[in-house]
Amino acid sequence: MSTNHDFAIQRIIKQFQYQEDKEELAKYTLLYKAIKASIHNRELPDHWLMPPTRTLSVALGLSRTTVLKAYELLLLEKLIVSKAGSGNRVRYKSESTSSPKSPTNNTDGSGYPELSLKSQSYLKNIKLINRLPTNDVAFRPGLPPLDAFPVNQWKKLLNAYWRHIKSSGLTYSQSAGILELKKSISNYLNVSRSVKCDPNQIVIVSGSLQSLYLIANTLINKGDKVILEDPVFPNVHSVFKSSEAQLIPVGLDEEGIDIKELSRSKNKSAKLVHVTPSNHYPLGVRMSLKRRQELLIWASKNKALIIENDYENEIANSSDGIPTIFSLDNEDRTIYMGTFNRLLHPSIRLGYMIVPQYLIKAVEALQEHSHRFVSPSIQIVMNQFIERNYLYQHIEKSIAFAKARFQLFKSEFEEHCTSMYIQPTPFSSFHVLALFKESTTVEEEQEMIRKLGDLEITAFSLSKCYISKAKMTGLILGYSSVRPAVLKRKVKQMGKVL
């Protein structure tokens, strides 16, 4: 007998005995009332598989005909539904079921321990994060060409892992990641980005957001200064603001973060500066080699650390590469962040960061106390994915897909969305920035995003990326994961709204 049937039978038996003590009725009526009460009290969850009639009749010592009659009454009242070959399942009806029991109607937290100041800060700033309740891929930024991902290759590697895994491999794993994967990532970064590091400096994480969370909690005290490019990833803004850092927004010029503004005296005591040098998010500015060197000189003079968020290096540097800040750094003061979520698919939840030697133990300790470790099965499969050259092949295929869709998106957008224009930058990312031809307020931008959402079209806000007052409004649009036929249809719909 399966566990879910055991659970249901125990609940029904308890209610049936209660009904027997309470009333003298026909057995099938008592059983019907017992199951109904279990459903109303939510002792049987919605969609729960009911026990087969034969199984329940044996457990209760009743005839199968009695159980069938009770089930028929429940079906008539639509408290359960029956599907051929699938049995009977519980079905909640809002008009006939009560709300889940709650010990109190207290929703403001009074009478309970007060939330910590840190949790209050994170709660207050959650609205900054770009998290939309939608699965729409048109035109959600942050998605690679999902249809380019080699599902069968990954499936074979995963199946092989589970075929050969021993029970000893099912225990806890190292918090900072499996050494084999860290070595593979180290080799991959050396070949693809000229990034040379000790594998022990690499920390395996679930993505960039976890990297930022670990960095903030390792280094930042309330009031510490953190310099951020303005505009910036809303998630970066949220993490450091929630950590109660003093945020210092610094604008950009044509070479990257404005070094003159950065060098002002008020910024000298900053602990961190966060940059996206390969492809600034969301403006697309590529930091020059000269500016990267100037940033390293500034960090050295001010005893600060640089967070190099290299989220789409392979795409931005697919034609010609500029050395990473990490590879130019001779003082071990660069934290290098990368993610596979934007290269493979977001559901993989796998990223990495390279941390200075003096931070390794502190970061590992923090991870040990919180996230523990990323699933070893994902890490081992990813290691195989890199070793067998699948990652390089996938990147090449993804860039080819994205380039073709980039050109298609641009031409369709220019034809149908005449009130806006795509920022005139070369192909360098899986998203584009669309700017308004005429002056548009933040409120008007937000209203357009809402109307697009009604058509199941996702767009992120440019104005939301500013820490200070928004200097521009526009739409951040991810095109690379949208198949050509859908892309054309959705751009036409978008044009009508814009």
DRENTI-474309 format. One record per residue (C-alpha): residue in one letter; x, y, z. Coordinates in steps of 0.05 Angstrom, whole numbers, padded with zeros to 5 digits, always signed. Layout:
N
aXYZ
...
This chain:
498
m+00000+00000+00000
s+00030+00067-00020
t+00045+00121+00031
n-00004+00172+00005
h-00060+00120+00010
d-00039+00104+00082
f-00043+00177+00100
a-00113+00185+00070
i-00139+00121+00102
q-00115+00142+00171
r-00151+00209+00164
i-00215+00176+00138
i-00216+00122+00192
k-00210+00175+00247
q-00267+00215+00218
f-00309+00153+00205
q-00303+00131+00278
y-00323+00201+00300
q-00384+00199+00255
e-00404+00130+00280
d-00402+00154+00352
k-00442+00216+00333
e-00498+00189+00289
e-00534+00125+00271
l-00537+00127+00196
a-00525+00080+00138
k-00452+00061+00133
y-00443+00093+00064
t-00472+00158+00091
l-00425+00157+00151
l-00366+00145+00105
y-00388+00201+00057
k-00393+00249+00116
a-00326+00227+00143
i-00290+00239+00077
k-00327+00305+00067
a-00306+00329+00136
s-00234+00310+00121
i-00236+00351+00057
h-00270+00411+00090
n-00218+00410+00146
r-00164+00404+00094
e-00137+00341+00126
l-00137+00315+00054
p-00099+00365+00010
d-00126+00390-00057
h-00111+00340-00114
w-00093+00286-00063
l-00102+00216-00093
m-00158+00180-00057
p-00149+00106-00037
p-00178+00056-00086
t-00248+00032-00064
r-00223-00039-00053
t-00165-00016-00009
l-00210+00029+00032
s-00263-00024+00041
v-00212-00073+00069
a-00183-00020+00117
l-00252-00001+00144
g-00282-00071+00144
l-00338-00048+00098
s-00364-00077+00033
r-00337-00048-00031
t-00408-00029-00051
t-00413+00015+00011
v-00348+00052-00007
l-00371+00060-00080
k-00437+00092-00057
a-00398+00141-00012
y-00352+00159-00070
e-00413+00170-00116
l-00441+00221-00067
l-00374+00257-00064
l-00371+00257-00140
l-00441+00286-00144
e-00422+00341-00097
k-00357+00352-00136
l-00314+00342-00074
i-00274+00291-00113
v-00262+00283-00188
s-00251+00218-00225
k-00207+00207-00286
a-00203+00142-00324
g-00139+00107-00305
s-00120+00160-00254
g-00167+00144-00197
n-00204+00196-00154
r-00173+00260-00130
v-00194+00312-00079
r-00222+00376-00109
y-00231+00438-00068
k-00288+00485-00083
s-00281+00555-00054
e-00355+00560-00039
s-00356+00495+00000
t-00291+00492+00037
s-00266+00532+00096
s-00202+00572+00100
p-00141+00538+00129
k-00143+00542+00204
s-00102+00597+00234
p-00088+00606+00308
t-00096+00681+00302
n-00116+00736+00255
n-00054+00775+00274
t-00019+00797+00209
d+00022+00856+00233
g+00068+00815+00278
s+00046+00847+00343
g+00052+00797+00400
y+00111+00762+00367
p+00186+00774+00369
e+00206+00834+00327
l+00240+00822+00260
s+00315+00837+00259
l+00337+00903+00228
k+00371+00864+00172
s+00308+00824+00154
q+00267+00889+00156
s+00317+00920+00108
y+00315+00862+00059
l+00239+00861+00064
k+00235+00935+00048
n+00280+00930-00013
i+00252+00867-00044
k+00213+00911-00093
l+00279+00932-00125
i+00292+00861-00152
n+00268+00845-00222
r+00223+00786-00207
l+00159+00783-00249
p+00105+00730-00238
t+00108+00704-00309
n+00138+00649-00350
d+00136+00689-00414
v+00202+00687-00452
a+00182+00745-00498
f+00218+00790-00483
r+00246+00773-00415
p+00319+00795-00404
g+00369+00747-00374
l+00350+00687-00418
p+00399+00654-00466
p+00372+00616-00527
l+00337+00562-00487
d+00322+00520-00549
a+00396+00516-00564
f+00411+00479-00499
p+00432+00407-00513
v+00380+00373-00469
n+00398+00303-00492
q+00472+00311-00477
w+00456+00337-00407
k+00406+00281-00396
k+00457+00228-00415
l+00508+00257-00367
l+00457+00261-00311
n+00433+00190-00323
a+00505+00165-00323
y+00516+00200-00256
w+00457+00165-00224
r+00475+00098-00254
h+00544+00099-00223
i+00533+00137-00158
k+00547+00099-00094
s+00512+00110-00028
s+00575+00144-00002
g+00565+00198-00055
l+00497+00218-00025
t+00526+00251+00037
y+00543+00324+00050
s+00589+00361+00001
q+00642+00415+00008
s+00607+00483+00017
a+00652+00519-00033
g+00643+00466-00087
i+00671+00401-00113
l+00745+00406-00130
e+00738+00372-00198
l+00689+00426-00221
k+00731+00482-00193
k+00791+00456-00232
s+00749+00452-00296
i+00724+00523-00287
s+00795+00547-00273
n+00819+00515-00338
y+00759+00541-00377
l+00770+00612-00352
n+00844+00608-00368
v+00831+00587-00440
s+00769+00629-00454
r+00784+00693-00414
s+00858+00690-00396
v+00837+00688-00323
k+00888+00649-00282
c+00870+00629-00211
d+00881+00575-00159
p+00819+00529-00161
n+00815+00537-00085
q+00797+00611-00097
i+00734+00590-00134
v+00669+00587-00095
i+00611+00550-00128
v+00545+00585-00118
s+00474+00582-00145
g+00482+00647-00184
s+00504+00719-00183
l+00453+00739-00130
q+00482+00689-00081
s+00552+00714-00097
l+00531+00785-00080
y+00496+00763-00017
l+00559+00727+00007
i+00604+00786-00010
a+00558+00836+00025
n+00553+00794+00088
t+00628+00780+00089
l+00651+00852+00081
i+00596+00903+00094
n+00577+00934+00160
k+00521+00985+00167
g+00543+01051+00137
d+00602+01023+00097
k+00610+01057+00030
v+00597+01016-00034
i+00606+01048-00102
l+00558+01025-00157
e+00553+01043-00230
d+00491+01085-00242
p+00449+01054-00272
v+00461+00984-00246
f+00429+00915-00241
p+00369+00925-00194
n+00390+00861-00158
v+00458+00890-00142
h+00425+00954-00116
s+00377+00913-00073
v+00430+00869-00041
f+00476+00925-00019
k+00420+00972+00001
s+00389+00915+00043
s+00458+00905+00075
e+00451+00977+00099
a+00512+01000+00061
q+00520+01074+00042
l+00510+01070-00033
i+00550+01118-00077
p+00524+01120-00149
v+00576+01138-00202
g+00556+01152-00274
l+00589+01127-00338
d+00623+01159-00397
e+00642+01127-00464
e+00698+01086-00431
g+00660+01059-00372
i+00653+01082-00300
d+00670+01156-00295
i+00740+01156-00264
k+00739+01231-00248
e+00674+01224-00209
l+00700+01161-00176
s+00764+01197-00153
r+00727+01250-00113
s+00747+01254-00040
k+00680+01228-00014
n+00694+01161-00047
k+00763+01149-00016
s+00738+01107+00042
a+00694+01060+00000
k+00704+00986+00012
l+00677+00961-00054
v+00664+00983-00125
h+00618+00940-00169
v+00627+00942-00244
t+00603+00905-00306
p+00662+00919-00353
s+00650+00870-00411
n+00580+00896-00424
h+00551+00947-00376
y+00481+00931-00353
p+00437+00960-00380
l+00471+01014-00423
g+00518+00966-00460
v+00581+01008-00450
r+00645+00967-00455
m+00699+00989-00407
s+00764+01007-00443
l+00830+00975-00425
k+00855+01043-00402
r+00796+01051-00355
r+00805+00982-00326
q+00877+00999-00309
e+00856+01066-00279
l+00804+01031-00236
l+00857+00983-00209
i+00902+01042-00192
w+00844+01076-00156
a+00828+01012-00117
s+00901+01004-00097
k+00906+01075-00072
n+00842+01070-00032
k+00852+00998-00006
a+00786+00978-00038
l+00762+00915-00072
i+00732+00911-00142
i+00674+00865-00158
e+00680+00848-00232
n+00612+00822-00252
d+00628+00789-00318
y+00559+00761-00331
e+00561+00756-00407
n+00635+00756-00424
e+00630+00703-00479
i+00579+00743-00517
a+00610+00812-00507
n+00679+00787-00526
s+00659+00738-00581
s+00696+00779-00633
d+00754+00813-00597
g+00770+00809-00523
i+00796+00860-00474
p+00833+00831-00414
t+00791+00823-00352
i+00804+00868-00292
f+00820+00804-00254
s+00875+00785-00303
l+00905+00855-00299
d+00904+00856-00223
n+00971+00844-00189
e+00947+00857-00118
d+00892+00804-00110
r+00838+00856-00097
t+00788+00835-00151
i+00727+00790-00137
y+00709+00758-00203
m+00637+00736-00214
g+00609+00691-00269
t+00546+00650-00279
f+00524+00591-00322
n+00451+00612-00312
r+00457+00663-00368
l+00496+00616-00414
l+00457+00551-00406
h+00389+00564-00373
p+00367+00599-00309
s+00338+00535-00277
i+00407+00504-00273
r+00423+00550-00214
l+00499+00547-00220
g+00551+00602-00217
y+00619+00617-00188
m+00663+00671-00161
i+00737+00678-00151
v+00754+00711-00085
p+00819+00741-00059
q+00859+00692-00016
y+00846+00730+00049
l+00770+00723+00040
i+00766+00648+00024
k+00756+00622+00095
a+00706+00677+00114
v+00664+00665+00052
e+00665+00590+00062
a+00644+00598+00135
l+00586+00642+00115
q+00565+00592+00062
e+00570+00535+00111
h+00522+00571+00157
s+00471+00586+00104
h+00468+00555+00035
r+00513+00495+00052
f+00527+00473-00020
v+00501+00468-00091
s+00475+00399-00110
p+00534+00353-00123
s+00497+00319-00181
i+00492+00386-00218
q+00566+00402-00203
i+00591+00334-00228
v+00548+00337-00291
m+00573+00408-00304
n+00644+00385-00296
q+00632+00331-00348
f+00597+00382-00393
i+00660+00425-00392
e+00710+00367-00398
r+00675+00337-00459
n+00677+00404-00495
y+00600+00410-00494
l+00603+00478-00462
y+00646+00509-00517
q+00601+00478-00570
h+00539+00504-00536
i+00567+00575-00530
e+00584+00576-00604
k+00514+00551-00621
s+00481+00601-00573
i+00519+00660-00603
a+00498+00639-00673
f+00425+00634-00652
a+00428+00700-00615
k+00461+00738-00672
a+00408+00716-00722
r+00352+00735-00673
f+00386+00801-00657
q+00383+00821-00730
l+00311+00797-00737
f+00289+00833-00674
k+00322+00898-00696
s+00289+00897-00765
e+00220+00878-00737
f+00225+00930-00681
e+00245+00986-00729
e+00184+00969-00772
h+00131+00962-00719
c+00155+01002-00658
t+00166+01070-00690
s+00162+01110-00626
m+00226+01077-00600
y+00294+01057-00626
i+00344+01003-00607
q+00407+01032-00575
p+00458+01034-00632
t+00510+00986-00604
p+00537+00923-00637
f+00515+00853-00617
s+00543+00843-00547
s+00488+00814-00503
f+00426+00770-00501
h+00385+00833-00488
v+00377+00901-00520
l+00359+00970-00494
a+00301+01006-00529
l+00298+01081-00518
f+00240+01129-00531
k+00247+01179-00588
e+00208+01231-00549
s+00213+01251-00475
t+00176+01200-00433
t+00163+01202-00358
v+00177+01145-00310
e+00102+01138-00300
e+00090+01132-00375
e+00146+01080-00380
q+00115+01039-00324
e+00046+01043-00355
m+00073+01016-00421
i+00107+00959-00384
r+00040+00943-00350
k+00003+00943-00417
l+00055+00898-00449
g+00047+00851-00389
d-00028+00846-00406
l-00006+00818-00474
e+00042+00769-00440
i+00102+00809-00462
t+00155+00821-00410
a+00199+00883-00409
f+00245+00909-00354
s+00248+00982-00336
l+00309+01025-00350
s+00288+01078-00299
k+00287+01025-00245
c+00361+01012-00256
y+00380+01082-00230
i+00401+01091-00158
s+00395+01166-00163
k+00340+01201-00202
a+00329+01167-00269
k+00365+01203-00325
m+00330+01162-00380
t+00270+01118-00391
g+00267+01057-00435
l+00255+00983-00441
i+00305+00926-00430
l+00283+00869-00476
g+00310+00798-00481
y+00304+00772-00552
s+00351+00713-00555
s+00304+00659-00526
v+00245+00676-00571
r+00235+00633-00633
p+00231+00673-00698
a+00157+00662-00711
v+00138+00682-00640
l+00187+00740-00641
k+00153+00770-00703
r+00083+00762-00673
k+00102+00791-00606
v+00138+00851-00636
k+00076+00868-00676
q+00034+00865-00613
m+00085+00908-00577
g+00083+00960-00633
k+00008+00970-00622
v+00020+00986-00549
l+00080+01031-00560
